[in-house]
Amino acid sequence: MILSIESSCDDSSIAVTDSKTKALLYHKKISQEAEHACYGGVVPELASRLHAVALPNILEETKPYFDTLKAVAVTNQPGLGVTLLEGIAMAKTLATLLKIPLIPVHHLKGHIYSLFIEKPTRFPMLVLLISGGHTMVLRVESFEKMEILATSMDDSVGESFDKTAKMMGLGYPGGPIIEALAKEGDENRFDLPVPLRNSKLIAFSLSGLKNAVRLEIEKLGGPEAMSEQDRRDLAASFQKAVKLHLLQKSKKIFKAEPIKDFAIVGGASANRYLRSAYETLCSEFGKTMHTAPLEYCSDNAAMIGRYAIDAYEKKQFVDPNTIDIVSTKKQTAGTML
């Protein structure tokens, strides 16, 4: 059994996975969305304090598995430093007291492995990772070889949805709110720009689109003056522009990459509008599309545990006395994850 811990942002989660059968034996996640909603985004120090309460409470429920644990895995990068520390401290303590190996897990690799929870690993694969902190396309050839083909120059998809919702006077997290409003809106009412439409650059950029939304809100008299239909139409128009931007750059990658399996992972991959658009794109290019179950799109320990199964087989262990937060430079196209 492998016990895994996730605390990279505002979700406290622990899982227990059978390393031989890949069965998920225990999984629990406590979200902090309600506590952060009034601030319009995650407050790191508050998130850390909430992890300090939630993680021990969840761990208490896993004690029946302690005698059978063969390793403990924990997210150690990237994420919020103060929240990562909560999970790392717990993992180091468990590994030391139980005298079992410690496996550090890159959070983004965990998202890729959300595709394989209780399933066999399947590579090679092209992967679009869209979350609150990241937007990138990767060529994943194996456990050891994951190359970034394109990444965001500024805001991520998830971040742009959250900020757009905040500018419109809506709640947090913004992704589900924008998607729900967009279903009842006219996506052609506002002529929002598609980022990098005339650029040959294979990259993502959403800061300009976010600014265009701000200008439209000002034209309408501010968030307080907007009608419900204004919000629905602007949400739909924004979502359409994001879709067209992602598809335009993905098409260029699809044309150059012969790999037939394609997947969307990350919190924003739960957006059904974007999923549908990519299903059409995959059909056009003869690729097979894969997605993680909706409950495993956002941050969770189950995906960390699934990655840890393959890491355990390859003995990717670290000394509990040395593991810490690994600071990484800004990830750019061409670098290995």
N, C-alpha and C positions, 0 to 999 in steps of 0.2 A: 504494500500500500504506500501511496505517496500523498502526503498532506501538502496542500498548496495554499498560498496566501496572496491576496491582491489588495493593495492600498495605495495605488498610484495617484488617485484623485479623490473623488467623493463617494466611492462605493467600498464598503468594508465587506470582504468576501473570503470564505474559506471553503475548500473542497477536499474530499478524500477520493482518490482514484486507484483502481486496481491496475497495477502496471502490466499484468499479464493478459487480462481480458479487455482492458481499456474501459471497463464499466465504471460509471460515476456512482460511487456508493453514498456519498454525502455531498451536498452543496447548499450553501446558504449565502445570501447577499443582503446587506442592509444598506439601503440608499439614503443619502443625506439631502435629497432634492428639496424636501420641505423646509429644512433648516436654512438652506442657501437661497431659496426663492425670493425672499424679501430683499436680498442684496443684488439680485439680477445676475448672479454668477457665483462661482465657488470662491469662498474666502479661505485661503490655505490654513491659517492658524485655527480657525473654527473646525475645519475638516480634520485636522490633526487631533484636536481634542475629542472629537466624536469617534474617530478611529480608536483612540485609547480606551474608550468605553465599550464600543461595539465588538472589536476583535476578541478580547478576552471572553466576552459573553458567548460568542459563536464557538470559540475554541473549547469551551466547557462542554459543548454538545458532542465534540469529537473524541473525548477521552476514551470511550470504549474501543477506539481503533489504535490507541497509543502502542499497545504491545505488539501490533503487527506492522507498524510503520517501518519502511525501509529507507525513506528519505523525506526531506522537507524541501519544498520549492517556494521561492518568493520573488515577486517582481522587484527588481532593483534599479531599473531604468527603462525609459524616461518617465518623468512624472513630476509631481510637486515634491520637493525635497523633504519638507516637514511631514508629509503624509507617507512617503516611501519609508521613512525612518521607523514609523510605527510597525509596519509589516516586517521590515528587516530585523528589528530588535526582537520581535517575537520568534522569527525563524531561527535566528542565531541561538536564542535561548533553548528552543526545542532541540535543535541539532546537537547542542552541547550536552544537554541533560539526558537525552535519549541515545546519545552516541550513534547518530545516523548521519549520512552524507547530506550536505546542503547544496541545493541547485539554484543558481541565480537565473532569472528569466527576464529577457528583454520583452517589455510590454507589447511592442508591436509584433514580435514573433508569436506572442501569445494570441493576439488577434488572428493571425494567420491560422494557428492551430485550433481556433474555435470551429473551423470547418470540419475537424476530425474528432470532435468529442464523441466518444463511444464508437468511433469508426477507424478504419485503417488510414494511415498517412498516404496521401496521393500527390505525387510530384512527377514531372514539372507542371507549373501552373503560373499563369499571369494573375496578379492580385491587385485589385483597387482597394486601398485602405482609406476609408473616409471616417474621421472621428472628430471629437471636439478639439483635438490638438494636432491632428495630422491629416494631410491629403497627399497620397502618393500612389504610383503604380510600380509594382515590383515584378521582376522575373525571378520566380522561386524554383530553382532547379533541384535543390536537395536541402536537407537539414543544415548543411554547412554553407550552402551557396545561395544567398538571397541578395539580388542586386536591385538598387533603386533606379528605375528608368525615368521617372518624372516625379517632381514634388512641388509643393506650394512655395511661392515666393513670399507670401504674406499670410493672410488668414486661411484657416482650414475651413472645410465645408461646415463642420459642426459649429465652429466658432462664428461663421457668417450667419448661420441660422439663428444662433443665440443672440447675436448683436442686432440683427434685423428685428427680432421679436421685442428686444428691449427698446429699440428706437420707436416701435409702434405702440409702446405702452402695454405690452403683453407680459406674460409670466416667464418663468424659467423652469425647466430647460426649454429653449425656443423651438427645437426641431419638431417635436410632436405637435406643438401649437400651430406652427406655420403650415405643416402638412395638412392638419385638419381644416384650417381656414381655407387653404388653397383648393380643397375639393369642391368648395361652393363658390369659387371665384372665377373671374374672367382673366385667363392668363395672357390675353392679348391687349388688355386695356392700357397697361403702362409699357411704353417702349424702352425697356431697360437694356443697357449695353451688354453684349456677350463678351466677357473678358478675353483679351488676346486673340480676338477673332481674325484679325489680319496679320497676326504674327506667326512666323514659322517656328517659333520657340515651342518646344514640347515641355510645358510647365503649366502650373495652375496659379491663378491670382484672383482673389475675390475682394480685395480692399476697394477697388474702383467701383465694383457693383454695389458694395455696401454704401459707398458715398452717394451713388446714384439714387439708392433707396431713400437716403436721408434727404436729398433734395426734393424728391417727390412728396415726402411727408411734410416738408416745409411749405410746398406749394398748396397742400391741402389744409394748411393752417395749424400744423402740429398734431401730435398724437391725440390730444384732447378733442380736436375738431373733426377728426376722422369718423366717418360713419362705419357701421359694421360691414357694409358692402365695400367701402374703401379698403378696409383691412383685408377682406377676403380677396379682392382683386389684386392688391399689391403683393400679398403673400403668394398668390398664384403666379403673378408675373415674375417675382423674384425667383421662385422655385424653378420656373421654366428657364430663366437665364442661367441658373446654376447647372441645370440638366444639359443645356446646349453647350455650355463651356466644357463640362466633363466629357461629353460625347465627342466633341470636336477634337480634343486632344487624344482621347482614347482611340479614335479611328486611326490616327497617325501611327499609334503604337501597334494596333491590330494589323495594319498593313505590313509592318516590318517584322512582326513576331509570328513564327509558325506554330507556336504552342497552341494546342486546341482547347485546353481547359482554362477557364477564366472564373475568377471568384471576386465577390465584393464582401469585405469584412469591415468591422468597426461600428461604433454606435450609430453613425449616420446611415449605415447600410440598411437599417431597419425601415428607411423611407421607401414605401411601396411604389411611389411615383418614379423614383430613380431606379428601383429594381426593374420595373416594367420597361423602362427605356433601355436598360442594358440587356434585357432579354431579347428585345427587338434587334439591338446592335449585334449581339452574339449570333442570332439567327442569320443576319445579313452576312457575317463573316465565317459562318460555319463553325463556331466555337460552342462548347458546352459550358453553360453557366452554373456556378455553384454558390450557394449562400449558407451562412450559419443559421440555425434556428433563431427566431426573433429574441428568445430569452437569453441567448448568448452573444448578441451583437454588441451590447454595451460591456463595460469592464466587469469581469467576473473571474473567480478563482478556478472554475472548471477548465477554462482555456489554458490557464497557467499550468494546471495539473496535467493536461493533455500534452502540452509541449514537454513537460518534465519527464513523461514516459520515455520519449525518444532520447532526451538528454541523459536519463538514467542509464539507458542501454549503452550509450557512448561514454559513460563515466565522466560527464561534464560537471564535476564537483569543485567546490571551493572550500577553503579553510574558514570556519565560522568566525575566526578571529580577524580575518582580513576583508570579508565581504563588506561593501559599503555602497553608497550611491555612486554610480559611475557617471561622471559628467561627460556629455557628448557634445561635439560641435554640431552646428546646424547641418542637417543631412541634405546632401545635394545629389542630383542625378549622377549615376556612375559609381557611387560609393556602395559598399557592402553593408547590409544591415547586421 
